[in-house]
């Protein structure tokens, strides 16, 4: 398991006992907050899912300063250019440094008119929020009793919509009009510096003249059991030959898949060749659709309004998948699903039954059918341009 994740869980157990000691606040006025702290400690995909709601919050409270507390697990540098975040606070690495930082931050937190805890199970974030003038967050199985403004956490509601509902609850409390919401986040690309290598690769892919489909066959290393077998992805790419241009994408955690792809003579392998910013730009400019496992790369694609064919096993697509109407999903119903239940603090790094039946039972033809639906839609739209 990721060392930083282990650290946060340790701190969570260490500090959460103090939440029960937090006294209820009195005389909670509805004066619009001048300074808000948003807490989302991890991870990148969760933060991408959150920020459309923060954009909505900022639009409703244009005079309010909004700051964000997070960790390195969210890849915070990816979000530094967002115009509705005035300042980002990143937890340091190391247990002693993190504890000292948090203790100092709790004192500093008294200066916020509102602290919004968007984490669904970290109790440390609830403790921090209690130091603000008022707090808001989810009423979930493991947390939430101390919040002044809260929304009941719904385990089967898509996480993006869950963030949206909490934000709307806050705006209703302050008697503010609720702005338009959209799940995409095109601002992520604004003012970013794109590498020459990415620009050249984009030109190469476009020269093929076919729709470009990115295949994401990976996941983080501490969640490798969420991966549909690589041989299935290779088979799928072969079936789509001549219909689309396929490029395999991923990061350092997917490097171990490269030998299999090279053996299968996959033409375009972009695993760990581009930064997150470059990959984000490729989604916004070049890639027409994405097929892949549950993971942060799918959220990157959705942020640029790219349709997704998501292959889900341990987690529910309904909860963590795309809400783009053009996206598709492939999953099977099993009594053991979902074994991933973040809101209950259940985040396994291997199949509890040792079978991974939820993914191994998904046939290539099942994914091909859904992927072709997306490709046909893309082709039809292109014919009208």
N, C-alpha and C positions, 0 to 999 in steps of 0.2 A: 504494500500500500504506500502511496505517496507520503513522504516524511512530513511534509507540511500539513497534510490532511490529518495525520496521526496527532500532530501537535495541536491542531485546533480542537480535535475531539477531547484531548487531554485537558486543555484549558476550559473547554465547555463543562466538563464534569467538575473541574476544580472550582470554577466561579459561579456555576449555576445555583448553588445553594443560597447565594445571597439574594436571588430574585424574590424569594419568599419573604424577605425582610423589607422589601420596598414598600413604603407607605403609600396609600392612595392619595392622588393629587386633589386639591380642592380649588373651587372657583375657576374652572376651566372655561375661559372666555372663547368666543368665536372670532376674535380679531385675527385677520389674516397674518400668518407667520412671515417675518422678515428674513429669517435664516433657517434653512432646513438642512438636516443631515440625513442622507439616504445610506442605509447599510445593506450591502450585498457582498458577502465575503468571498464567494466562489460560485460557480466556475465560469469560464468564458461563455459557454452556451446559455447559462442562466442569466448572465448579465446582458447578453444580446437580446434575450427574451424580455428583460426588464425595461430597457431604455426607451422603447416606444411609449411606455407608460410614464416615464420620467419626462419625456418630451411633452406629453399631454399635461402633466403637473406644472411644468414651466410655462406652458401656454396659458394656463388658467391663472397662474400667479406670476405675471411678468416682472414684477418688482422684487420678487423674492430671490435671495441668494441660495443656490442649491449646491451642497458639497456631498462627496461620496467617500465612504469608508469601505475599503476592500482589501484583498490580499493579492499576492503575486500569482495565485492560481487562476485569477480571472484574466490574466494578460492585460493589465490596466493600460499599458502604453497604446493599445489598439483604440482606446476610447478617449485619449487625451484631447482630440480635436472636436469633441461634441460641444456645441455652442451652449447647451443648456446645463452643463456641469461647470460650475465656477472654480472648483478646486477638488483634487483627488488626494485622499490620504491612504497610503499603502502600508499595511503591517509589515514589519521587518521579519527577516528570517531568524530562527533560533528562539528557544523557549524563554530564556532570560530577557532577551531584547523585546520579545513580543509582550511579555507580562508587564515590563516597565512601561512600554509604549501604551498599552491598554489602560494601565492605572493613571497615567498622565492624561490620556484622552478622556477618561471618565470625568476628570476635573474640568477639562476643556468643554465637555459636552453640556455643561450648565449654560453655555452661551447660545445654545440652539433653541429657537422657539418651538420647533417640532423635530423629532427624530423618528424616521420611518424605518422599521426593521422589516426588510423584505425576505429575510431568510425564514424558511419554514421549520427548521429544527435546531439550529444553533441557539442555545440559550444564552451564550455569552453576549450575543448581539442584543437580546432583550434586556440584559442587565445594563449595557451601555445606553440603550434608549431611555431607560428609566431616569437618567440624569438630566435629560432635557426638560424644558418647561412643560412639554407634553409629549406623548409617544403614540405611535400607531404601529400595527402589525397584524399578523395572522393569529387567530385563536385556533391552534393546532393541537394534536395529541400530546406533544412534548413541551408546549410553551404557550404563552399568550395571555395569561391571566392578569398581567400587570398593565396591559395597554389601555390608554384612555380612549383611543379610537381603534376598532378592530373589525376584521372580517373573518367569518368562519372559513377555515381552510377546507376546500373540496378536493379530495384525492383524485377524482376522475375528471375534473375540469382542466383544460389545457393550461399549462403554467403561464403562458403569455396572458391569457384571459383572467387568470387568478390575480396576476399583478395588476391588470387593468381594473378589476373589481375593487381591490383594496384602494387603489388610487382614486377611483370614483367615490368610494365611501368617504375618503378624506376630504375631497372637494365638496361633497354634500354637507359634511360637518361644518365647513367654513362658508357654506351657502354660496359657492361659486358655480358658474356655468361649466358644464363638462365639455371640453373641446373634442373635435373629431379624433378618432383613434385609427391608426393603421399599423399593422404588424411589421412593416418593413422599416429599415433604418439606413436610407441612402446616405445620410450624413457621415457615416463611418468612413466613406472614401474621400470626403472633402479634405482638401489641403494635404493629403497624404503624398509622399514621394514614392513613385513607382520605379522599380529598377529597369534598366535597359533590357536585362534578360527577360523580364516579364513582358515587356512591350514586343520584343522580338518573337517570343513564344506565342503571343496572341496573334501576331501576323501570320505565323506558320499555321496555326490551327484554322484561322479564317480562310487561308488559301485552299483548304480542303473542300470548301463550298458546301459542306454538309452541316447539319446541326451539330453542335459540340456538346457532348454529354460527359460530365465528370463522374468518375466512379470512386467512391470513398470506401475502401474495403477494411478500414481499421477502426480503432478506438483507442482510448488511453491505455497504457500498458497495465494499469491496475484494474482495468475492466475489459481485458482481452476476451473474456468469455461472451461478450456481446457481439462478437464478430461472426457474420455468416461466413462459411468456409471459402477460402480464397479461390479454390478450384471452381466453385460455383460462379464467382465473379468473372473468372477467365472464360468459362463456358458462355456466360451471358454476353460478354464482349464479342465473342466469336459469332454468336447468333445475330448480333446487331451490325456485323461488318457490312459495309456498303450502304447502310441506312443512316448511320451517324458516324461522327469522328469521336472516338472514345479516348479519354485521357484519365489515367489513374492518378489520384491526388492523395495527399496525406502529409504527415510531418515526420519527426524523428521517431515517434512510436511505431510508425508503419514501415520503417526501413527493413525490418526482417522479412517483409513480403516481396521485396524487390527481386531476389533471385528467382522466385516462382514466376513472376511476371516476365522476367527476361527469358526464362526457359520457354515460356509460352509465346515468345516473340511479339509481345505487346509493343506497339509502335511508340506510343506516347506515355512515358512514365515520369510524372512530375512529383513524385514522393520526396519530400524534404529538399526540394530544389528551390522553393520560393518561401519568402516570409509570409506571415499572416496577412500583412498589408497587400503584398503582391497577389496572394490567393484571393483576397477580398476583391481587389480590382478586377481580376480575371472573371470572377462571378458577375461583376457589374457590367463588364464590357464584352465578354467573349463566350462564356459558358451558358448554354441554353437550358440545361437541366442537370440534376444531380441524382445519382442512385447510390445509396449507401446505408451503413449501419447507424444506429442511434449514436450521436456524438456531436461535438462542437462544430465540426465542418458543415453539418447540415444546417445549423443555426446561422453560420456565416453566409451560406447560400441564400437562406430565406431572408436575411437582412437586406439582400439585394433583389428581392422579389423573384428569385429563381425557383421554378417548380421542382419539387423533390419527390422521388420515389423512395420512401423510407422502409427499411427492413428492420423490424423490431422483434426482440425476443424477451429479455428480462424485464424491460420497461414497456409500458403501454404507449402506443402511438397517440392514442386519444389524449394522453397526459403530456407527452414530451415531443410529439411530432409537429409537423407543419400545419398552420392554419390557412395557408395559401389555398384558395379554392381549386387551383390547377394541380395541386400536389396529390399524390396517391400513396397508399401504404400497403404493406404486405406483412401479415402476422397471423398466427393461428391461436385459437382459444384453447387454453389448458388450465386445469384446476390450480396449478402452481404459479400461474401468472397473475399479477406481476410479482416477481421476487424482489424487485427494486422498489422500495417504499421509503423514499427520502424523508417524508413527513413523520415516519415512525422511527427514524434513525437507522433504517435497515438498508444498507448499501453494500451488498455482497461483492467480493472480487472473484468469485467463482460460483459455478452452478451448485446450489444447495443439494441437488439430487445427483450431481455428477454426470448428467446425461446431455445437457444443453439441447433437449428435445425441441424446445421452442424455436430454435434456429435450424437445427438439422432436419426438421420436418418440412421446412419451406423448400419446395422444388424450384429449380431454375425457371421452369415454364410459368410458374405463378408470378415471379418477378417480371419476366419478359412481357406478359400480358399487360401489366400495369405500366411498365416502362414505355411500351408501344403506344399506349393511350396518350401519354404526355408528349411523345415525339410527334404523333399525328396532330395533336393540337398545335404544337409549335410550327409544324409544316403548313398547316392551314392558315395560321396567322401570318406567316411569311408570304404566302401567296396573295394576300390582300394588300401587302405593302407596296 
